[in-house]
Amino acid sequence: MTDTIQISAEYRAAAGRKRLYSGLLWAVFALLMISGFGLANDRNAGGFWAGLPQILDFPAELVAEAAAKAANLPGLMLNAVPALIETINIAAVATLIGVIGGGIMALISTPGLAPWPRLIPVFRRLLDIARAIPELVIALVFIFILGGGPVPATLAIAFHAVGALGKLFSEVAENASPKPVEGLQSVGANWIQRMWFGVIPQVAPNWISYAMLRFEINIRASAILGFVGAGGIGYELRNAISWGQGRYDAAAAIFILLFLTIVFFDQLSSMARERLVRGNSGGRI
């Protein structure tokens, strides 16, 4: 009876400490948010609160002009298709590079699979760095070095995709059964053969699912990077917005086209991922 009371008291004390620590962390987080908001508001031209009542002015003007020129929207959307294709190409190439680079980094940074176990922390930190730096920052660096266009955008998105996919791929590879790898090793297969025939068939459905999800994200990222001169439909959207009133119908057409494209690829990849996961549900994930 005494042991039960003591255990109960220790549990309540531990739970109380946990709540205290959680409260302190939330308090620190709230203070950081408040101080950061104050700093950002001071640096913002005109102040946040002063501009808040006008937050819907631009969308209202854009929708009104687009509605008044609705007959022009189909033609303007058609004119933006080449830029949209460029955006999709940027996302596709960046995703392909991210899948290849992320797959290699995942295999050489996964315990039990890595050919150089002592270098696993190094490779994992490299993935952390690639994942931590936003695509926008990387794109600005590449634009400074290479100039504007789709190449800097592709490299920036691919760099970030390697970090993100490498992390996800590594987590999947950690759960792969070691028995095929051990069997291949017993017959003298080298590391590449062990990975290709023993690990890749197990992780391929999940890797493909993550790659398709990343492709959706990369389409959005490539559109955003167009605002900094990286080409694609984002560049056309920035130009349409910068002209101001009189060209808002072009901006609305690009918004609609981009929205429909993202919805299309989202639905397509969702169906494909569902099939992959359902088809792999009987296997080991």
C-alpha positions as CSV (number, residue, x, y, z in Angstrom):
1,M,0.0,0.0,0.0
2,T,2.8,2.3,0.8
3,D,4.5,1.6,-2.5
4,T,1.3,2.4,-4.4
5,I,0.9,5.7,-2.6
6,Q,4.6,6.6,-3.2
7,I,4.3,5.7,-6.9
8,S,1.1,7.8,-7.2
9,A,2.8,10.8,-5.5
10,E,5.8,10.5,-7.8
11,Y,3.5,10.3,-10.8
12,R,1.6,13.4,-9.8
13,A,4.9,15.2,-9.1
14,A,6.2,14.3,-12.5
15,A,3.0,15.4,-14.2
16,G,3.1,18.6,-12.3
17,R,6.6,19.3,-13.5
18,K,5.7,18.5,-17.0
19,R,2.8,20.9,-16.9
20,L,5.1,23.6,-15.4
21,Y,7.7,23.1,-18.1
22,S,5.0,23.2,-20.8
23,G,3.6,26.4,-19.3
24,L,7.0,28.0,-19.2
25,L,7.7,27.0,-22.8
26,W,4.4,28.4,-24.0
27,A,5.0,31.6,-22.1
28,V,8.4,32.0,-23.7
29,F,6.9,31.3,-27.1
30,A,4.1,33.9,-26.5
31,L,6.7,36.5,-25.5
32,L,8.8,35.8,-28.5
33,M,5.8,36.1,-30.8
34,I,4.6,39.4,-29.2
35,S,8.1,40.9,-29.3
36,G,8.6,39.7,-32.9
37,F,5.3,41.1,-34.0
38,G,6.1,44.5,-32.4
39,L,9.5,44.6,-34.2
40,A,7.9,43.7,-37.5
41,N,5.2,46.2,-37.0
42,D,7.7,49.0,-36.3
43,R,9.6,48.1,-39.5
44,N,6.5,47.9,-41.6
45,A,5.8,50.9,-43.7
46,G,2.6,52.5,-42.2
47,G,2.2,49.9,-39.5
48,F,0.2,46.7,-39.4
49,W,-2.8,48.0,-37.6
50,A,-3.1,51.1,-39.8
51,G,-3.1,48.9,-42.9
52,L,-5.4,46.2,-41.6
53,P,-8.7,47.9,-42.7
54,Q,-7.3,48.0,-46.3
55,I,-6.4,44.3,-46.4
56,L,-9.3,43.4,-48.7
57,D,-8.9,46.4,-51.0
58,F,-6.6,44.7,-53.5
59,P,-8.6,41.5,-53.8
60,A,-11.8,43.5,-54.2
61,E,-10.3,45.6,-57.0
62,L,-8.8,42.5,-58.7
63,V,-12.1,40.6,-58.6
64,A,-14.1,43.6,-59.7
65,E,-11.9,44.2,-62.8
66,A,-11.8,40.5,-63.6
67,A,-15.6,40.3,-63.4
68,A,-15.9,43.3,-65.7
69,K,-13.5,41.8,-68.2
70,A,-14.6,38.2,-67.8
71,A,-14.7,37.7,-71.6
72,N,-10.9,38.2,-71.7
73,L,-10.1,35.6,-69.1
74,P,-10.0,32.5,-71.4
75,G,-7.6,34.2,-73.8
76,L,-5.4,35.5,-71.0
77,M,-5.3,32.0,-69.4
78,L,-4.3,30.5,-72.8
79,N,-1.5,33.1,-73.1
80,A,-0.2,32.1,-69.7
81,V,0.0,28.3,-70.5
82,P,3.6,28.5,-71.8
83,A,4.7,30.0,-68.5
84,L,2.7,27.4,-66.6
85,I,4.4,24.6,-68.6
86,E,7.8,26.2,-67.6
87,T,6.7,26.2,-63.9
88,I,5.7,22.5,-64.1
89,N,9.0,21.6,-65.9
90,I,10.9,23.4,-63.1
91,A,9.0,21.4,-60.5
92,A,9.4,18.1,-62.3
93,V,13.1,18.4,-62.9
94,A,13.7,19.6,-59.3
95,T,11.6,16.7,-58.0
96,L,13.6,14.2,-60.1
97,I,16.9,15.6,-58.8
98,G,15.5,15.6,-55.3
99,V,14.4,12.0,-55.5
100,I,17.7,10.8,-56.8
101,G,19.8,12.9,-54.4
102,G,17.4,12.3,-51.5
103,G,17.5,8.5,-52.1
104,I,21.2,8.4,-52.2
105,M,21.5,10.5,-49.1
106,A,18.9,8.4,-47.3
107,L,20.7,5.1,-48.0
108,I,24.1,6.4,-46.8
109,S,22.7,8.0,-43.7
110,T,20.5,5.2,-42.5
111,P,21.9,3.0,-39.7
112,G,22.3,-0.6,-40.8
113,L,22.4,0.3,-44.4
114,A,25.1,3.0,-44.7
115,P,28.4,1.9,-46.2
116,W,30.3,4.3,-43.9
117,P,28.6,4.2,-40.5
118,R,30.9,6.7,-38.9
119,L,29.8,9.4,-41.5
120,I,26.1,9.0,-40.8
121,P,26.0,12.1,-38.5
122,V,27.8,14.1,-41.2
123,F,25.3,13.1,-43.9
124,R,22.3,13.7,-41.6
125,R,23.6,17.2,-40.7
126,L,23.9,17.9,-44.5
127,L,20.3,16.9,-44.9
128,D,19.3,19.2,-42.0
129,I,21.1,22.1,-43.7
130,A,19.4,21.5,-47.0
131,R,16.0,21.3,-45.3
132,A,16.5,24.3,-43.1
133,I,17.3,26.9,-45.8
134,P,14.2,28.1,-47.5
135,E,14.0,27.8,-51.3
136,L,13.6,31.6,-51.6
137,V,17.0,32.2,-50.0
138,I,18.7,29.6,-52.1
139,A,17.1,30.9,-55.2
140,L,18.3,34.5,-54.5
141,V,21.9,33.1,-54.1
142,F,21.7,31.2,-57.4
143,I,20.1,34.1,-59.2
144,F,23.0,36.3,-58.0
145,I,25.5,33.7,-59.4
146,L,23.7,32.5,-62.5
147,G,21.3,35.3,-63.3
148,G,17.5,35.1,-63.6
149,G,15.6,32.2,-65.3
150,P,14.4,28.7,-64.6
151,V,17.8,27.2,-63.8
152,P,18.3,29.0,-60.5
153,A,14.7,28.1,-59.5
154,T,15.3,24.4,-60.4
155,L,18.5,24.2,-58.4
156,A,17.0,26.0,-55.4
157,I,14.0,23.7,-55.2
158,A,16.1,20.6,-55.9
159,F,18.5,21.5,-53.1
160,H,15.6,21.8,-50.6
161,A,13.9,18.7,-52.0
162,V,17.0,16.6,-51.4
163,G,17.0,17.6,-47.7
164,A,13.2,17.0,-47.3
165,L,13.0,13.7,-49.3
166,G,16.3,12.4,-47.8
167,K,14.8,12.7,-44.3
168,L,11.5,11.0,-45.3
169,F,13.3,8.3,-47.4
170,S,15.6,7.5,-44.5
171,E,12.8,7.0,-42.1
172,V,11.2,4.6,-44.5
173,A,14.4,2.7,-45.1
174,E,15.0,2.3,-41.4
175,N,11.9,0.1,-41.3
176,A,12.9,-2.1,-44.2
177,S,13.5,-5.7,-43.4
178,P,17.3,-6.5,-43.2
179,K,16.8,-10.2,-44.3
180,P,17.1,-9.6,-48.1
181,V,20.2,-7.4,-47.5
182,E,21.8,-10.1,-45.3
183,G,20.9,-12.7,-47.9
184,L,22.5,-10.7,-50.7
185,Q,25.6,-10.0,-48.6
186,S,26.0,-13.7,-47.9
187,V,26.3,-14.5,-51.6
188,G,28.9,-11.7,-52.1
189,A,26.7,-8.8,-53.4
190,N,28.3,-5.4,-53.2
191,W,26.6,-2.4,-51.4
192,I,25.0,-1.0,-54.5
193,Q,23.5,-4.5,-55.4
194,R,22.3,-4.9,-51.8
195,M,20.5,-1.6,-51.9
196,W,19.1,-2.0,-55.4
197,F,17.8,-5.5,-55.0
198,G,17.3,-5.8,-51.2
199,V,16.1,-2.3,-50.1
200,I,14.7,-0.4,-53.0
201,P,11.9,-2.9,-53.8
202,Q,10.7,-2.6,-50.2
203,V,10.7,1.2,-49.9
204,A,9.7,2.1,-53.5
205,P,6.0,2.5,-53.0
206,N,6.5,4.8,-50.0
207,W,9.3,6.7,-51.8
208,I,7.1,7.2,-54.9
209,S,4.3,8.4,-52.7
210,Y,6.5,11.0,-51.0
211,A,8.0,12.0,-54.3
212,M,4.5,12.8,-55.7
213,L,3.6,14.8,-52.6
214,R,6.9,16.7,-53.0
215,F,6.0,17.4,-56.7
216,E,2.8,19.2,-55.6
217,I,4.8,21.3,-53.1
218,N,7.5,22.1,-55.8
219,I,4.8,23.4,-58.2
220,R,3.8,25.9,-55.5
221,A,7.4,26.7,-54.7
222,S,8.3,27.3,-58.4
223,A,5.4,29.6,-58.8
224,I,6.5,31.6,-55.7
225,L,10.1,31.8,-56.9
226,G,8.9,33.5,-60.1
227,F,8.3,36.6,-58.0
228,V,12.1,37.0,-57.5
229,G,12.9,36.6,-61.2
230,A,13.2,32.8,-61.4
231,G,10.8,32.5,-64.4
232,G,7.6,30.6,-64.9
233,I,4.1,31.6,-64.2
234,G,5.1,33.4,-61.0
235,Y,7.1,35.9,-63.0
236,E,4.1,36.6,-65.3
237,L,1.9,37.0,-62.2
238,R,4.3,39.5,-60.7
239,N,4.4,41.5,-64.0
240,A,0.6,41.5,-64.2
241,I,0.2,42.7,-60.6
242,S,3.0,45.3,-60.9
243,W,1.1,47.0,-63.8
244,G,-1.7,47.7,-61.4
245,Q,-5.3,48.5,-62.4
246,G,-5.9,47.8,-66.1
247,R,-4.1,44.5,-65.9
248,Y,-5.8,42.9,-63.0
249,D,-7.8,40.7,-65.4
250,A,-4.4,39.1,-66.5
251,A,-3.5,38.6,-62.8
252,A,-6.9,37.0,-62.2
253,A,-6.5,34.7,-65.2
254,I,-3.1,33.5,-63.9
255,F,-4.5,33.0,-60.4
256,I,-7.3,30.8,-61.8
257,L,-5.0,28.8,-64.1
258,L,-2.5,28.2,-61.2
259,F,-5.3,27.2,-58.9
260,L,-6.8,24.7,-61.4
261,T,-3.3,23.3,-62.0
262,I,-2.6,22.7,-58.4
263,V,-6.0,21.2,-57.8
264,F,-5.5,18.9,-60.8
265,F,-2.1,17.6,-59.7
266,D,-3.2,17.4,-56.1
267,Q,-6.1,15.1,-57.0
268,L,-4.0,13.1,-59.4
269,S,-1.2,12.5,-57.0
270,S,-3.7,11.8,-54.1
271,M,-5.3,9.0,-56.2
272,A,-1.9,7.5,-57.1
273,R,-0.7,7.7,-53.5
274,E,-3.8,6.0,-52.3
275,R,-3.3,3.2,-54.8
276,L,0.3,2.8,-53.8
277,V,-0.4,2.7,-50.1
278,R,-3.4,0.3,-50.6
279,G,-1.4,-1.9,-52.8
280,N,1.4,-2.0,-50.2
281,S,-0.8,-2.3,-47.2
282,G,-0.2,-6.0,-47.0
283,G,3.6,-5.5,-47.0
284,R,6.0,-4.0,-44.5
285,I,6.0,-0.2,-44.5
